[in-house]
Amino acid sequence: MGPAGNSVRPGRFFGVYLLYCLNPRNRGRVYVGFTVNPTRRVQQHNGGRKKGGAWRTSGRGPWEMVLIVHGFPSAVAALRFEWAWQHPHSSRRLADVAPRLRSEAAFAFHLRVLAHMLRVPPWTRLPLTLRWLRADFRCELCPPPPPHVPLSFGPLAPRSSASKCHASTFADTEPQLDQDAKACCSLCAGALQEHWTDMLET
């Protein structure tokens, strides 16, 4: 992979990541989340809820961010991807994904879901990159990603200060998807949709 494969385009960054739990008592647990700053986000997860981590990861770490999908054009696009990856059997776009087998590890199941997601609309039309942050966790996806989705390896290159400034505009914590709550734009405070689930699934 050339230098271009190890750098992130300047500007906005929106990623959806997969965490893997290294704690022997919870080893094998996984967590899918959205972030504008991967380094900060994994620190929050390992710091617990008081540090901005999600309640589902709090107190169960350490967690390792093993892969991230990035290149989303907006936070909403990334959040839609995150929601479908978290709830594959509630997403009409993933109706063909078989349920998790009893003998199937959570990590393997999430990779299977991801493999299908990268090959169905609207995600197959996005200029996404699949980056393995931990090479020792790398697995071949089946089916493999489309030809236009490159594989990258290693940590993300540092972003420009302008990018960091823009990213800080977005809350980098677990969104509370309340079905009865209106989703508001973090920039203009305008309502995006009537329901979170409608916004994330359309």
Backbone as a chain_set.jsonl record, in Angstrom:
{"seq": "MGPAGNSVRPGRFFGVYLLYCLNPRNRGRVYVGFTVNPTRRVQQHNGGRKKGGAWRTSGRGPWEMVLIVHGFPSAVAALRFEWAWQHPHSSRRLADVAPRLRSEAAFAFHLRVLAHMLRVPPWTRLPLTLRWLRADFRCELCPPPPPHVPLSFGPLAPRSSASKCHASTFADTEPQLDQDAKACCSLCAGALQEHWTDMLET", "coords": {"N": [[0.855, -1.19, 0.0], [0.639, 2.158, -0.911], [1.873, 5.467, 0.04], [-0.416, 7.041, -0.03], [-2.388, 5.391, 0.894], [-2.129, 5.344, 3.612], [-2.836, 7.7, 4.724], [-5.119, 10.273, 5.731], [-7.63, 12.07, 4.101], [-7.489, 15.635, 4.074], [-9.661, 17.673, 6.052], [-13.055, 17.073, 7.017], [-13.581, 14.327, 9.24], [-15.18, 11.285, 9.591], [-15.899, 8.379, 11.193], [-16.632, 4.848, 11.614], [-16.265, 2.435, 13.983], [-14.851, -0.688, 15.258], [-14.671, -2.085, 18.352], [-12.73, -4.268, 20.45], [-12.805, -6.331, 23.238], [-10.289, -6.752, 25.621], [-10.179, -7.663, 28.165], [-9.835, -10.427, 30.266], [-12.095, -11.449, 31.585], [-14.192, -10.56, 30.075], [-13.483, -11.112, 27.535], [-13.626, -11.093, 24.03], [-15.986, -9.74, 23.706], [-17.56, -7.239, 21.729], [-17.867, -3.941, 20.326], [-19.6, -1.512, 18.498], [-19.155, 1.702, 17.186], [-19.42, 5.299, 16.574], [-17.223, 7.888, 15.514], [-15.401, 11.007, 15.518], [-12.862, 11.326, 16.153], [-10.686, 8.993, 16.493], [-8.526, 8.265, 18.297], [-9.012, 9.758, 20.638], [-11.544, 8.742, 21.198], [-11.266, 5.982, 21.846], [-9.834, 6.24, 24.167], [-11.747, 7.428, 25.768], [-13.631, 5.347, 25.973], [-12.118, 3.479, 27.433], [-11.765, 4.912, 29.695], [-14.17, 4.961, 30.977], [-17.626, 5.826, 31.829], [-17.55, 8.321, 33.1], [-15.554, 9.596, 31.768], [-16.582, 9.978, 29.319], [-17.12, 7.681, 27.958], [-19.055, 4.893, 26.576], [-21.957, 3.405, 28.116], [-22.176, 0.702, 27.742], [-19.604, -0.195, 27.452], [-18.294, 0.628, 29.672], [-16.274, -0.025, 32.462], [-15.638, -2.555, 31.639], [-13.326, -2.86, 30.262], [-9.783, -3.47, 29.439], [-10.342, -1.928, 26.193], [-9.794, -2.369, 22.719], [-9.388, -0.628, 19.73], [-9.903, -2.094, 16.797], [-10.5, -2.033, 14.092], [-11.559, 0.351, 11.599], [-13.999, 2.014, 9.663], [-13.897, 4.483, 7.305], [-14.332, 7.676, 5.586], [-16.802, 8.619, 5.134], [-19.251, 10.924, 3.907], [-20.564, 12.629, 5.648], [-21.605, 13.26, 9.07], [-24.134, 12.205, 9.553], [-24.366, 10.217, 7.572], [-22.405, 8.439, 8.472], [-23.475, 7.779, 10.973], [-25.817, 6.452, 10.215], [-24.7, 4.174, 9.07], [-23.409, 3.117, 11.305], [-25.651, 2.525, 12.94], [-26.997, 0.531, 11.446], [-25.03, -1.448, 11.415], [-24.927, -2.067, 14.099], [-27.499, -2.991, 14.476], [-28.302, -5.193, 12.632], [-30.459, -6.892, 12.003], [-32.629, -5.324, 12.165], [-32.481, -3.664, 10.124], [-33.662, -3.023, 6.973], [-32.084, -3.14, 4.773], [-30.3, -5.125, 5.222], [-31.499, -7.569, 5.172], [-30.857, -10.024, 4.11], [-28.807, -11.044, 5.601], [-27.808, -13.69, 7.543], [-28.89, -14.792, 10.806], [-26.861, -14.599, 13.814], [-24.861, -17.406, 14.487], [-24.9, -20.007, 16.964], [-22.399, -20.993, 17.558], [-20.807, -19.014, 16.611], [-18.468, -16.486, 17.019], [-18.76, -13.196, 18.466], [-17.138, -11.278, 17.274], [-16.519, -12.421, 14.744], [-19.105, -12.538, 13.692], [-19.78, -9.807, 13.489], [-17.925, -9.003, 11.587], [-18.855, -10.443, 9.429], [-21.337, -9.222, 9.0], [-20.434, -6.647, 8.368], [-19.085, -7.174, 5.956], [-21.223, -7.691, 4.221], [-22.553, -5.236, 4.354], [-20.848, -3.457, 3.051], [-21.346, -4.037, 0.465], [-23.895, -3.392, -0.299], [-26.402, -1.002, -1.321], [-27.002, 2.045, 0.516], [-24.318, 2.158, 0.933], [-22.403, 0.943, -0.667], [-21.941, 2.754, -2.616], [-20.421, 4.743, -1.565], [-17.287, 6.466, -0.975], [-15.546, 4.718, 0.714], [-13.084, 3.603, 3.131], [-11.567, 0.75, 4.45], [-9.945, 0.212, 7.334], [-7.534, -1.565, 9.037], [-6.6, -1.336, 12.24], [-5.257, -2.884, 14.002], [-3.081, -5.248, 13.083], [-2.889, -7.918, 13.829], [-5.47, -8.713, 14.258], [-6.612, -8.879, 11.853], [-8.81, -10.141, 9.404], [-9.972, -11.924, 6.555], [-12.61, -10.601, 4.723], [-15.784, -11.941, 3.877], [-18.373, -11.769, 1.726], [-15.561, -10.301, -0.119], [-14.519, -6.812, 0.204], [-15.822, -4.321, -2.108], [-14.092, -3.473, -5.201], [-13.508, -0.707, -5.199], [-13.201, -0.036, -2.569], [-10.637, 0.494, -0.592], [-8.164, -1.343, 1.308], [-6.562, -0.466, 4.275], [-3.817, -0.118, 6.591], [-2.674, 0.059, 9.963], [-2.231, 2.893, 12.244], [-4.229, 5.906, 12.005], [-3.152, 8.765, 10.189], [-2.034, 11.817, 11.711], [-4.389, 14.492, 11.947], [-5.034, 17.696, 10.405], [-4.948, 20.886, 12.123], [-7.161, 22.382, 11.477], [-8.973, 20.46, 10.718], [-9.285, 19.13, 13.159], [-10.478, 21.121, 14.642], [-12.942, 21.421, 13.34], [-13.952, 18.873, 13.756], [-14.373, 18.851, 16.48], [-16.74, 20.096, 16.761], [-18.731, 18.242, 16.663], [-20.476, 16.049, 18.8], [-18.686, 13.551, 20.371], [-19.594, 11.231, 21.597], [-21.579, 8.491, 22.839], [-24.555, 8.387, 21.031], [-27.851, 8.993, 22.172], [-30.377, 7.121, 21.206], [-33.34, 7.862, 21.142], [-36.537, 6.929, 20.39], [-38.688, 8.617, 20.454], [-37.657, 11.082, 20.474], [-36.659, 14.123, 18.913], [-34.211, 14.49, 16.394], [-31.561, 16.723, 16.302], [-29.67, 19.047, 14.409], [-26.276, 19.511, 15.108], [-25.067, 21.84, 14.455], [-26.857, 23.865, 13.528], [-29.066, 23.486, 15.102], [-31.456, 22.742, 14.061], [-34.286, 20.598, 13.374], [-33.703, 17.325, 12.255], [-35.035, 14.946, 11.512], [-38.164, 13.297, 12.225], [-37.971, 11.022, 13.78], [-35.274, 9.27, 15.3], [-34.672, 6.668, 14.406], [-35.889, 6.59, 11.914], [-34.349, 8.478, 10.577], [-31.822, 7.271, 10.603], [-32.187, 4.965, 9.145], [-33.203, 5.519, 6.6]], "CA": [[0.0, 0.0, 0.0], [1.455, 3.35, -1.043], [1.674, 6.481, 1.073], [-1.785, 7.559, -0.024], [-3.248, 4.485, 1.628], [-1.927, 5.483, 5.041], [-3.154, 9.053, 5.154], [-6.525, 10.646, 5.696], [-7.812, 13.32, 3.382], [-7.728, 16.774, 4.963], [-11.063, 18.062, 6.144], [-13.866, 16.385, 8.013], [-13.375, 12.886, 9.411], [-16.273, 10.568, 10.245], [-15.578, 6.963, 11.131], [-17.39, 3.876, 12.398], [-15.204, 1.541, 14.425], [-15.156, -1.901, 15.994], [-13.848, -2.316, 19.531], [-12.622, -5.638, 20.932], [-12.479, -6.307, 24.656], [-9.123, -7.555, 25.981], [-10.324, -8.109, 29.545], [-10.089, -11.875, 30.278], [-13.457, -11.763, 32.048], [-15.146, -10.18, 29.03], [-12.773, -11.235, 26.267], [-14.483, -11.488, 22.914], [-17.054, -8.759, 23.519], [-17.254, -6.211, 20.743], [-18.717, -2.747, 20.378], [-19.558, -0.687, 17.294], [-19.445, 3.1, 17.506], [-19.124, 6.385, 15.643], [-16.28, 8.852, 16.08], [-14.709, 11.988, 14.69], [-11.492, 11.326, 16.65], [-10.498, 7.624, 17.002], [-7.63, 8.184, 19.448], [-9.742, 10.256, 21.806], [-12.716, 7.916, 21.494], [-10.891, 4.748, 22.547], [-9.464, 6.658, 25.517], [-13.004, 7.633, 26.495], [-14.188, 4.027, 26.296], [-11.318, 2.856, 28.489], [-11.876, 5.742, 30.9], [-15.481, 4.779, 31.603], [-18.665, 6.811, 31.533], [-17.166, 9.645, 33.596], [-14.652, 10.18, 30.778], [-17.295, 10.094, 28.054], [-17.305, 6.377, 27.325], [-20.419, 4.365, 26.498], [-22.287, 2.58, 29.28], [-21.981, -0.717, 27.4], [-18.185, -0.536, 27.547], [-17.77, 1.129, 30.942], [-15.921, -0.994, 33.477], [-15.4, -3.879, 31.063], [-12.113, -2.809, 29.461], [-9.469, -2.54, 28.343], [-10.862, -2.114, 24.846], [-8.875, -2.034, 21.64], [-10.043, -0.318, 18.45], [-9.171, -2.978, 15.89], [-10.706, -1.587, 12.708], [-12.442, 1.504, 11.424], [-14.439, 2.334, 8.31], [-13.959, 5.939, 7.219], [-14.581, 8.214, 4.256], [-18.209, 9.028, 5.042], [-19.354, 12.331, 3.54], [-21.195, 13.427, 6.701], [-21.848, 12.548, 10.318], [-25.382, 11.453, 9.421], [-24.071, 9.015, 6.793], [-21.681, 7.521, 9.347], [-24.399, 7.307, 12.004], [-26.688, 5.459, 9.585], [-23.889, 2.967, 8.939], [-23.239, 2.602, 12.664], [-26.915, 1.953, 13.42], [-27.253, -0.717, 10.734], [-24.046, -2.437, 11.858], [-25.335, -2.46, 15.444], [-28.83, -3.623, 14.437], [-28.464, -5.719, 11.261], [-31.746, -7.55, 11.755], [-33.663, -4.293, 12.137], [-32.246, -2.888, 8.901], [-34.214, -3.695, 5.79], [-31.019, -3.3, 3.786], [-29.496, -6.295, 5.568], [-32.435, -8.677, 5.385], [-30.257, -11.281, 3.646], [-27.764, -11.488, 6.521], [-28.316, -14.725, 8.442], [-28.642, -14.508, 12.229], [-25.62, -15.118, 14.393], [-24.889, -18.804, 14.871], [-24.533, -20.233, 18.367], [-20.962, -21.225, 17.64], [-20.118, -17.902, 15.968], [-18.011, -15.439, 17.925], [-19.316, -11.874, 18.167], [-16.224, -10.612, 16.349], [-16.732, -12.998, 13.422], [-20.428, -12.131, 13.219], [-19.741, -8.4, 13.09], [-17.204, -8.918, 10.32], [-19.763, -10.953, 8.387], [-22.304, -8.147, 8.733], [-19.708, -5.579, 7.68], [-18.825, -7.603, 4.581], [-22.459, -7.486, 3.445], [-22.877, -3.816, 4.312], [-20.012, -2.778, 2.065], [-21.763, -4.431, -0.887], [-25.29, -3.039, -0.563], [-26.667, 0.443, -1.293], [-26.285, 3.117, -0.17], [-22.914, 2.198, 1.35], [-21.509, 0.528, -1.744], [-21.68, 3.91, -3.481], [-19.609, 5.728, -0.848], [-15.825, 6.289, -1.109], [-15.101, 4.29, 2.039], [-11.831, 2.873, 3.326], [-11.559, -0.168, 5.583], [-8.599, 0.28, 7.908], [-7.217, -2.429, 10.174], [-5.714, -0.652, 13.169], [-4.46, -3.942, 14.611], [-2.844, -6.242, 12.045], [-3.077, -9.267, 14.36], [-6.894, -9.02, 14.247], [-7.084, -8.849, 10.474], [-9.461, -11.316, 8.816], [-10.505, -11.694, 5.216], [-14.06, -10.495, 4.709], [-16.463, -12.777, 2.893], [-17.613, -11.494, 0.506], [-14.554, -9.242, 0.044], [-15.002, -5.46, -0.115], [-15.798, -3.973, -3.534], [-12.772, -2.995, -5.648], [-13.256, 0.703, -4.918], [-13.003, 0.144, -1.127], [-9.275, 0.038, -0.308], [-7.779, -1.786, 2.64], [-5.405, 0.241, 4.821], [-3.327, -0.759, 7.799], [-1.96, 0.921, 10.886], [-2.978, 4.037, 12.803], [-4.533, 7.031, 11.13], [-2.208, 9.876, 10.24], [-2.576, 12.982, 12.427], [-5.148, 15.418, 11.112], [-4.666, 19.112, 10.521], [-5.635, 21.592, 13.208], [-8.474, 22.811, 10.98], [-9.836, 19.294, 10.789], [-9.592, 18.877, 14.556], [-11.409, 22.166, 15.075], [-14.26, 21.092, 12.81], [-14.428, 17.637, 14.367], [-14.806, 19.1, 17.843], [-18.111, 20.596, 16.716], [-19.645, 17.124, 16.806], [-20.354, 15.293, 20.037], [-18.035, 12.268, 20.109], [-20.026, 10.306, 22.633], [-22.636, 7.603, 22.369], [-25.834, 9.073, 20.876], [-28.999, 8.342, 22.782], [-31.359, 6.992, 20.134], [-34.685, 7.826, 21.692], [-37.463, 6.91, 19.273], [-39.638, 9.707, 20.533], [-36.946, 12.356, 20.521], [-36.271, 14.683, 17.625], [-32.765, 14.644, 16.187], [-31.257, 18.09, 15.915], [-28.358, 19.31, 13.852], [-25.423, 20.112, 16.135], [-24.58, 23.137, 13.986], [-27.907, 24.882, 13.451], [-30.108, 23.109, 16.053], [-32.691, 22.426, 13.354], [-34.693, 19.193, 13.418], [-33.301, 16.567, 11.067], [-36.111, 14.018, 11.197], [-39.09, 13.15, 13.327], [-37.493, 9.952, 14.646], [-33.893, 8.854, 15.058], [-34.589, 5.433, 13.623], [-36.219, 6.938, 10.532], [-33.208, 9.174, 10.014], [-30.691, 6.382, 10.439], [-32.491, 3.855, 8.254], [-33.571, 5.924, 5.244]], "C": [[0.888, 1.236, 0.0], [1.153, 4.346, 0.049], [0.243, 6.976, 1.139], [-2.712, 6.681, 0.784], [-3.147, 4.634, 3.126], [-2.217, 6.881, 5.539], [-4.635, 9.301, 5.012], [-6.651, 11.971, 4.981], [-8.063, 14.461, 4.354], [-9.203, 17.146, 4.952], [-11.766, 17.237, 7.203], [-13.564, 14.894, 8.047], [-14.564, 12.311, 10.162], [-15.99, 9.08, 10.086], [-16.512, 6.124, 11.985], [-16.422, 2.737, 12.71], [-15.745, 0.297, 15.116], [-14.153, -2.041, 17.133], [-13.854, -3.799, 19.887], [-12.147, -5.582, 22.374], [-11.328, -7.267, 24.955], [-9.177, -8.065, 27.415], [-10.646, -9.606, 29.56], [-11.498, -12.249, 30.705], [-14.503, -11.457, 30.988], [-14.557, -10.356, 27.636], [-13.715, -11.75, 25.178], [-15.669, -10.565, 22.709], [-16.612, -7.731, 22.479], [-18.236, -5.061, 20.896], [-18.507, -1.947, 19.103], [-19.923, 0.738, 17.675], [-19.024, 4.05, 16.402], [-18.135, 7.33, 16.304], [-15.793, 9.849, 15.037], [-13.235, 12.047, 15.076], [-11.209, 9.958, 17.275], [-9.633, 7.532, 18.246], [-8.336, 8.623, 20.72], [-10.868, 9.311, 22.207], [-12.345, 6.641, 22.237], [-10.442, 5.07, 23.962], [-10.712, 6.879, 26.372], [-13.625, 6.303, 26.898], [-13.428, 3.391, 27.457], [-11.354, 3.655, 29.782], [-13.201, 5.602, 31.609], [-16.436, 5.915, 31.296], [-18.293, 8.215, 31.99], [-16.246, 10.365, 32.625], [-15.299, 10.291, 29.407], [-17.49, 8.787, 27.325], [-18.76, 5.935, 27.343], [-20.703, 3.471, 27.704], [-22.057, 1.11, 28.992], [-20.514, -1.144, 27.461], [-17.594, -0.174, 28.903], [-17.495, -0.001, 31.929], [-15.625, -2.385, 32.95], [-14.077, -3.962, 30.305], [-10.951, -3.561, 30.078], [-10.049, -2.958, 27.003], [-9.806, -1.681, 23.838], [-9.685, -1.748, 20.38], [-9.266, -1.079, 17.372], [-9.379, -2.637, 14.419], [-11.649, -0.409, 12.686], [-12.759, 1.671, 9.948], [-14.571, 3.843, 8.251], [-14.082, 6.38, 5.762], [-16.022, 8.629, 4.059], [-18.295, 10.524, 4.739], [-19.933, 13.221, 4.627], [-21.341, 12.582, 7.955], [-23.111, 11.701, 10.216], [-25.148, 10.162, 8.645], [-23.346, 7.983, 7.651], [-22.595, 6.956, 10.426], [-25.384, 6.281, 11.455], [-25.964, 4.113, 9.472], [-23.717, 2.301, 10.307], [-24.499, 1.888, 13.14], [-27.201, 0.613, 12.754], [-26.289, -1.811, 11.178], [-24.404, -2.938, 13.265], [-26.619, -3.277, 15.438], [-29.108, -4.232, 13.062], [-29.833, -6.323, 10.989], [-32.926, -6.6, 11.879], [-33.541, -3.444, 10.877], [-32.774, -3.65, 7.699], [-33.151, -3.905, 4.719], [-30.184, -4.552, 4.036], [-30.364, -7.52, 5.832], [-31.846, -10.022, 4.992], [-29.161, -11.806, 4.57], [-28.366, -12.491, 7.507], [-28.024, -14.368, 9.89], [-27.328, -15.117, 12.699], [-25.805, -16.561, 14.841], [-24.455, -18.96, 16.326], [-23.031, -20.367, 18.533], [-20.134, -20.064, 17.09], [-19.738, -16.828, 16.979], [-18.59, -14.094, 17.499], [-18.451, -11.137, 17.149], [-16.444, -11.112, 14.924], [-18.078, -12.583, 12.845], [-20.417, -10.684, 12.745], [-18.952, -8.203, 11.797], [-18.066, -9.427, 9.173], [-20.795, -9.898, 8.015], [-21.633, -7.033, 7.94], [-19.466, -5.933, 6.218], [-20.048, -7.393, 3.7], [-22.785, -6.009, 3.3], [-22.102, -3.089, 3.224], [-20.442, -3.073, 0.632], [-23.23, -4.136, -1.191], [-25.447, -1.52, -0.534], [-27.225, 0.834, 0.069], [-24.775, 3.08, 0.05], [-21.961, 1.795, 0.24], [-21.168, 1.671, -2.692], [-20.768, 4.944, -2.829], [-18.117, 5.428, -1.006], [-15.189, 5.898, 0.227], [-13.74, 3.613, 1.992], [-11.991, 1.988, 4.551], [-10.133, -0.235, 6.115], [-8.489, -0.654, 9.112], [-6.192, -1.702, 11.044], [-4.805, -1.638, 13.9], [-4.306, -5.073, 13.591], [-3.107, -7.657, 12.536], [-4.551, -9.66, 14.437], [-7.437, -9.158, 12.82], [-7.649, -10.199, 10.04], [-9.928, -10.945, 7.419], [-12.028, -11.633, 5.296], [-14.628, -11.383, 3.609], [-17.939, -12.376, 2.841], [-16.601, -10.364, 0.731], [-15.139, -7.878, -0.275], [-14.976, -5.219, -1.618], [-14.433, -3.409, -3.927], [-12.468, -1.544, -5.291], [-13.078, 0.996, -3.424], [-11.619, -0.387, -0.769], [-9.128, -0.455, 1.124], [-6.546, -0.995, 3.056], [-5.046, -0.386, 6.15], [-2.574, 0.248, 8.657], [-2.786, 2.104, 11.338], [-3.215, 5.11, 11.761], [-3.48, 8.11, 11.283], [-2.842, 11.037, 11.001], [-3.286, 13.912, 11.46], [-4.689, 16.843, 11.337], [-5.444, 19.757, 11.65], [-7.009, 22.048, 12.763], [-9.453, 21.664, 11.05], [-10.247, 19.016, 12.219], [-10.604, 19.882, 15.074], [-12.808, 21.844, 14.603], [-14.825, 19.865, 13.499], [-14.962, 17.88, 15.762], [-16.214, 19.665, 17.901], [-19.102, 19.495, 17.007], [-19.404, 16.418, 18.125], [-19.783, 13.92, 19.714], [-18.344, 11.296, 21.235], [-21.189, 9.505, 22.088], [-23.95, 8.359, 22.238], [-26.949, 8.286, 21.531], [-30.12, 8.294, 21.762], [-32.742, 6.785, 20.722], [-35.681, 7.935, 20.552], [-38.425, 8.083, 19.286], [-38.966, 11.069, 20.545], [-36.596, 12.817, 19.121], [-34.758, 14.812, 17.57], [-32.507, 16.047, 15.678], [-29.842, 18.184, 15.368], [-27.508, 20.008, 14.91], [-24.896, 21.475, 15.717], [-25.657, 24.212, 14.043], [-29.065, 24.629, 14.409], [-31.443, 22.852, 15.389], [-33.002, 20.952, 13.417], [-34.305, 18.506, 12.115], [-34.431, 15.663, 10.598], [-37.018, 13.919, 12.413], [-38.611, 12.098, 14.319], [-36.057, 9.615, 14.29], [-33.842, 7.653, 14.139], [-34.943, 5.689, 12.166], [-35.019, 7.589, 9.866], [-32.078, 8.198, 9.697], [-30.944, 5.306, 9.399], [-32.791, 4.282, 6.837], [-32.355, 6.165, 4.402]], "O": [[1.795, 1.348, 0.825], [0.284, 4.113, 0.889], [-0.264, 7.296, 2.215], [-3.717, 7.159, 1.308], [-3.989, 4.107, 3.854], [-1.874, 7.213, 6.674], [-5.323, 8.612, 4.258], [-5.871, 12.892, 5.223], [-8.767, 14.286, 5.349], [-9.898, 16.953, 3.955], [-11.151, 16.767, 8.16], [-13.322, 14.276, 7.011], [-14.916, 12.789, 11.24], [-15.858, 8.583, 8.967], [-17.105, 6.611, 12.948], [-15.832, 2.148, 11.804], [-16.911, 0.228, 15.502], [-12.944, -2.106, 16.909], [-14.84, -4.501, 19.661], [-11.196, -4.868, 22.694], [-11.378, -8.443, 24.593], [-8.303, -8.824, 27.832], [-11.622, -10.026, 28.938], [-12.042, -13.253, 30.244], [-15.589, -12.036, 31.005], [-15.079, -9.807, 26.666], [-14.48, -12.694, 25.374], [-16.3, -10.596, 21.652], [-15.429, -7.405, 22.374], [-19.292, -5.198, 21.514], [-17.373, -1.73, 18.676], [-20.889, 0.961, 18.405], [-18.367, 3.665, 15.435], [-18.197, 7.552, 17.513], [-15.778, 9.567, 13.839], [-12.445, 12.726, 14.421], [-11.463, 9.768, 18.465], [-9.97, 6.79, 19.17], [-8.268, 7.949, 21.748], [-11.123, 9.099, 23.392], [-13.046, 6.255, 23.172], [-10.643, 4.263, 24.871], [-10.724, 6.553, 27.559], [-14.09, 6.145, 28.027], [-14.04, 2.825, 28.363], [-11.012, 3.138, 30.845], [-13.35, 6.077, 32.735], [-16.088, 6.856, 30.583], [-18.671, 9.195, 31.349], [-16.157, 11.592, 32.643], [-14.638, 10.658, 28.436], [-17.975, 8.775, 26.194], [-19.592, 6.523, 28.034], [-19.789, 2.85, 28.247], [-21.769, 0.343, 29.91], [-20.222, -2.338, 27.516], [-16.5, -0.628, 29.241], [-18.365, -0.829, 32.201], [-15.386, -3.304, 33.733], [-13.74, -5.015, 29.763], [-11.101, -4.211, 31.112], [-10.225, -4.141, 26.71], [-9.032, -0.754, 24.077], [-10.562, -2.528, 20.007], [-8.119, -0.748, 17.072], [-8.517, -2.927, 13.589], [-12.43, -0.191, 13.612], [-11.894, 1.492, 9.09], [-15.285, 4.431, 9.063], [-13.955, 5.577, 4.837], [-16.429, 8.955, 2.944], [-17.499, 11.306, 5.257], [-19.812, 14.443, 4.549], [-21.218, 11.358, 7.917], [-23.15, 10.589, 10.742], [-25.678, 9.117, 9.02], [-23.637, 6.79, 7.569], [-22.498, 5.775, 10.759], [-25.749, 5.339, 12.158], [-26.538, 3.058, 9.743], [-23.859, 1.086, 10.445], [-24.429, 0.783, 13.678], [-27.602, -0.338, 13.425], [-26.681, -2.971, 11.303], [-24.201, -4.112, 13.574], [-26.812, -4.15, 16.285], [-30.058, -3.824, 12.393], [-30.317, -6.27, 9.859], [-34.078, -7.004, 11.721], [-34.399, -2.606, 10.599], [-32.376, -4.787, 7.445], [-33.309, -4.761, 3.849], [-29.442, -4.989, 3.156], [-30.002, -8.395, 6.618], [-32.289, -11.058, 5.489], [-28.64, -12.899, 4.348], [-29.319, -12.175, 8.218], [-27.022, -13.714, 10.177], [-26.769, -16.017, 12.072], [-26.791, -16.893, 15.498], [-23.72, -18.123, 16.85], [-22.461, -19.913, 19.525], [-18.904, -20.118, 17.1], [-20.592, -16.322, 17.707], [-18.876, -13.875, 16.321], [-18.968, -10.453, 16.267], [-16.545, -10.309, 13.996], [-18.186, -12.306, 11.651], [-20.99, -10.372, 11.702], [-19.283, -7.326, 10.999], [-18.006, -8.893, 8.066], [-21.091, -9.708, 6.835], [-22.191, -6.533, 6.963], [-19.626, -5.087, 5.338], [-19.92, -6.962, 2.554], [-23.243, -5.574, 2.244], [-22.64, -2.207, 2.555], [-19.963, -2.437, -0.307], [-23.755, -4.575, -2.215], [-24.723, -0.829, 0.183], [-27.869, 0.01, 0.718], [-24.034, 3.856, -0.553], [-20.822, 2.26, 0.207], [-20.224, 1.575, -3.476], [-20.382, 5.919, -3.473], [-17.728, 4.269, -1.152], [-14.398, 6.651, 0.796], [-13.306, 3.119, 0.951], [-12.5, 2.435, 5.58], [-9.225, -0.689, 5.42], [-9.25, -0.546, 10.074], [-5.055, -1.484, 10.627], [-3.722, -1.275, 14.36], [-5.27, -5.769, 13.273], [-3.508, -8.515, 11.749], [-4.856, -10.831, 14.662], [-8.598, -9.516, 12.625], [-7.052, -11.25, 10.275], [-10.24, -9.786, 7.143], [-12.659, -12.518, 5.875], [-14.024, -11.55, 2.55], [-18.678, -12.611, 3.797], [-16.755, -9.565, 1.655], [-16.159, -7.793, -0.958], [-14.191, -5.845, -2.33], [-13.698, -2.919, -3.07], [-11.306, -1.183, -5.1], [-12.834, 2.141, -3.046], [-11.44, -1.599, -0.655], [-9.86, -0.044, 2.024], [-5.596, -0.866, 2.285], [-5.85, -1.089, 6.763], [-1.926, 1.164, 8.15], [-3.909, 2.301, 10.874], [-2.495, 5.207, 10.767], [-2.975, 8.343, 12.381], [-4.057, 11.223, 10.942], [-2.859, 14.101, 10.32], [-4.037, 17.153, 12.334], [-6.474, 19.24, 12.083], [-7.934, 22.1, 13.574], [-10.619, 21.852, 11.395], [-11.407, 18.702, 12.486], [-11.488, 19.533, 15.856], [-13.766, 21.974, 15.365], [-16.017, 19.805, 13.798], [-15.895, 17.204, 16.197], [-16.82, 19.712, 18.971], [-20.185, 19.751, 17.533], [-18.258, 16.21, 18.524], [-20.33, 13.2, 18.878], [-17.453, 10.624, 21.756], [-21.719, 9.8, 21.017], [-24.429, 8.923, 23.222], [-26.986, 7.058, 21.452], [-30.749, 9.314, 21.481], [-33.243, 5.663, 20.787], [-35.677, 8.925, 19.821], [-38.921, 8.495, 18.237], [-39.64, 12.097, 20.619], [-36.276, 12.009, 18.25], [-34.108, 15.186, 18.546], [-33.155, 16.506, 14.737], [-28.937, 17.481, 15.818], [-27.949, 20.973, 15.534], [-24.335, 22.197, 16.542], [-25.425, 25.317, 14.533], [-29.959, 25.467, 14.524], [-32.463, 22.753, 16.071], [-32.09, 20.13, 13.503], [-34.541, 19.025, 11.024], [-34.745, 15.626, 9.408], [-36.679, 14.398, 13.495], [-38.803, 12.234, 15.527], [-35.668, 9.668, 13.123], [-33.054, 7.624, 13.195], [-34.362, 5.073, 11.272], [-34.705, 7.285, 8.715], [-31.45, 8.292, 8.643], [-29.991, 4.782, 8.822], [-32.646, 3.468, 5.925], [-32.477, 6.514, 3.228]]}, "num_chains": 1, "name": "protein.A"}
